[in-house]
C-alpha cells in the first residue's frame, strides 16, 4: 500500500513539474510585432543612380519599420511605460533573400517600444558594395523577397533581464537599374 501511494505521489510530482516547465501564453509579458516595413510597399533596389552623369552613385537601400508592443493577453489598460515588463527594446535584425541575390546582412539597433504603442526605425536591407558587382550582369529586373528577423527583449525595471523576443517580417524587393532621370 505504501509503495503504491509513493508511486502515485511521485507520478503526480513529476507530472506537475513537467506541466509547469512548459511554455504558456503568459511566458512572455509582451509581444513584439512588425506593424509595417516600407509602409507595405515594394522596395526598388536601384543598382546605380546616374541622374547626374558626372556623379553616379550606388544608392543605399534603407526602409522604415514600425514596431508594435502588444501586452500578452491584450491587457486593458496596457501596462504603463516604466512598469515591470512594459517596454520592449529591439536590439538587432537580420535579412536574408529568397533567391540569394544579396548576401545575408545583420545590423544592430536600439529601439524602445512602449506598452500598447508603436515606435519607428530605419534598417538597411543589403550591403551596397554587392550592388556594384551586379551592374551590367542583370538582364532586367529581378523580384525577390527579403525575410527579416528582429530580436529584442522585455525591458524590466531599467535593466536588461527580461525575456528575449523575436518578430518576423517580409518585403518584396525588385532589383534592377531603373533608368534614373
C-alpha positions as CSV (number, residue, x, y, z in Angstrom):
1,X,0.0,0.0,0.0
2,X,2.8,2.4,1.0
3,X,4.7,1.6,-2.2
4,X,1.6,2.3,-4.3
5,X,1.0,5.6,-2.6
6,X,4.6,6.6,-3.0
7,X,4.4,5.7,-6.7
8,X,1.2,7.7,-7.2
9,X,2.7,10.8,-5.4
10,X,5.9,10.5,-7.4
11,X,3.9,10.4,-10.7
12,X,1.9,13.5,-9.6
13,X,5.1,15.4,-8.7
14,X,6.7,14.6,-12.0
15,X,3.6,15.4,-13.9
16,X,3.3,18.8,-12.1
17,X,6.9,19.6,-12.8
18,X,6.6,18.8,-16.5
19,X,3.4,20.8,-16.7
20,X,4.9,23.9,-15.0
21,X,8.1,23.8,-17.2
22,X,6.3,24.2,-20.5
23,X,5.6,27.5,-22.2
24,X,2.3,29.1,-21.7
25,X,0.6,32.1,-23.2
26,X,1.8,34.0,-20.2
27,X,5.5,33.1,-20.6
28,X,6.2,36.4,-22.5
29,X,4.8,39.6,-21.0
30,X,4.7,41.4,-24.3
31,X,4.5,40.5,-28.0
32,X,6.8,42.3,-30.4
33,X,5.1,42.9,-33.7
34,X,6.2,44.4,-37.0
35,X,3.4,46.8,-38.0
36,X,4.9,47.6,-41.3
37,X,8.1,47.6,-43.4
38,X,8.4,50.3,-46.0
39,X,4.8,51.2,-45.3
40,X,3.8,48.0,-47.0
41,X,5.3,49.0,-50.4
42,X,7.7,47.2,-52.6
43,X,11.4,48.2,-52.3
44,X,13.0,49.2,-55.6
45,X,16.7,48.4,-55.2
46,X,18.3,50.6,-57.8
47,X,21.8,49.3,-58.7
48,X,23.2,52.7,-59.7
49,X,21.9,56.2,-59.7
50,X,23.0,58.0,-62.9
51,X,20.7,61.1,-62.7
52,X,23.9,63.2,-62.7
53,X,26.2,61.6,-65.2
54,X,29.2,63.3,-63.6
55,X,28.4,62.0,-60.1
56,X,26.8,58.5,-60.4
57,X,26.5,56.6,-57.1
58,X,25.2,53.3,-55.7
59,X,22.1,54.0,-53.5
60,X,21.8,52.6,-50.0
61,X,18.6,50.5,-49.5
62,X,17.1,51.8,-46.3
63,X,13.5,51.2,-45.4
64,X,11.3,52.5,-42.5
65,X,10.0,49.9,-40.0
66,X,7.2,50.4,-37.4
67,X,7.2,48.1,-34.4
68,X,4.3,47.4,-32.1
69,X,4.2,46.2,-28.5
70,X,1.1,44.2,-27.6
71,X,0.8,43.2,-23.9
72,X,0.2,39.5,-23.7
73,X,-3.5,38.6,-23.2
74,X,-4.5,42.1,-24.6
75,X,-4.4,43.5,-21.1
76,X,-6.7,46.5,-20.7
77,X,-5.4,49.0,-19.9
78,X,-1.9,48.2,-21.3
79,X,0.9,48.2,-18.8
80,X,2.0,51.8,-18.3
81,X,5.5,52.7,-19.5
82,X,8.0,52.3,-16.7
83,X,6.2,49.4,-15.0
84,X,7.8,46.0,-15.0
85,X,7.7,44.3,-18.4
86,X,6.1,47.3,-20.0
87,X,8.6,48.2,-22.7
88,X,10.3,46.2,-25.4
89,X,13.8,47.0,-26.7
90,X,14.6,45.9,-30.2
91,X,18.3,45.3,-30.4
92,X,19.0,43.9,-33.9
93,X,17.9,42.4,-37.2
94,X,19.0,40.0,-39.9
95,X,17.9,40.0,-43.6
96,X,18.0,37.0,-46.0
97,X,16.8,36.9,-49.6
98,X,14.8,34.0,-51.1
99,X,16.9,33.8,-54.2
100,X,20.2,34.8,-52.7
101,X,20.7,37.9,-55.0
102,X,22.2,39.6,-52.0
103,X,24.2,38.0,-49.1
104,X,22.5,38.0,-45.7
105,X,23.0,41.2,-43.7
106,X,22.7,41.9,-39.9
107,X,22.6,45.1,-38.0
108,X,22.2,46.4,-34.5
109,X,19.7,48.9,-33.3
110,X,18.2,50.2,-30.0
111,X,14.5,51.0,-30.4
112,X,12.3,51.2,-27.3
113,X,8.6,50.3,-28.0
114,X,6.2,51.4,-25.2
115,X,3.5,49.1,-23.9
116,X,0.5,49.2,-26.2
117,X,2.3,51.6,-28.6
118,X,4.5,51.8,-31.6
119,X,8.0,53.0,-32.5
120,X,9.7,53.8,-35.8
121,X,13.2,52.9,-37.0
122,X,15.1,52.5,-40.3
123,X,17.1,49.5,-41.4
124,X,19.5,48.7,-44.2
125,X,18.4,45.8,-46.4
126,X,21.7,44.9,-48.1
127,X,25.4,45.6,-48.5
128,X,25.5,48.4,-51.1
129,X,29.0,47.1,-52.1
130,X,27.4,44.0,-53.6
131,X,25.2,46.1,-55.8
132,X,28.2,47.4,-57.7
133,X,29.0,43.8,-58.7
134,X,25.5,43.3,-60.2
135,X,25.7,46.3,-62.5
136,X,25.6,45.1,-66.1
137,X,25.0,41.5,-65.1
138,X,21.3,41.6,-64.7
139,X,19.3,41.3,-67.9
140,X,16.4,43.3,-66.5
141,X,14.6,43.4,-63.2
142,X,14.8,40.6,-60.6
143,X,12.0,40.2,-58.0
144,X,12.7,38.6,-54.7
145,X,11.5,38.5,-51.1
146,X,13.6,39.9,-48.2
147,X,12.9,38.0,-45.0
148,X,13.7,40.0,-41.8
149,X,14.0,38.7,-38.3
150,X,14.1,41.3,-35.5
151,X,15.4,40.5,-32.0
152,X,14.9,42.2,-28.7
153,X,13.8,41.7,-25.1
154,X,11.3,42.9,-22.5
155,X,12.7,45.9,-20.6
156,X,12.3,45.2,-16.9
157,X,12.7,48.0,-14.3
158,X,15.6,49.7,-16.0
159,X,17.6,46.6,-16.6
160,X,18.3,44.0,-19.3
161,X,16.8,41.0,-17.6
162,X,13.6,40.4,-19.5
163,X,12.7,37.5,-21.8
164,X,14.1,37.5,-25.3
165,X,11.7,38.3,-28.2
166,X,11.7,37.9,-31.9
167,X,9.4,39.1,-34.7
168,X,9.5,38.3,-38.4
169,X,8.6,40.3,-41.5
170,X,9.0,40.1,-45.3
171,X,9.1,42.7,-48.1
172,X,9.1,42.3,-51.8
173,X,12.3,43.7,-53.4
174,X,12.8,44.5,-57.1
175,X,16.4,44.7,-58.1
176,X,17.5,46.5,-61.3
177,X,18.9,49.5,-63.0
178,X,15.8,51.7,-63.1
179,X,16.9,54.4,-65.5
180,X,17.3,57.4,-63.3
181,X,16.0,60.7,-64.5
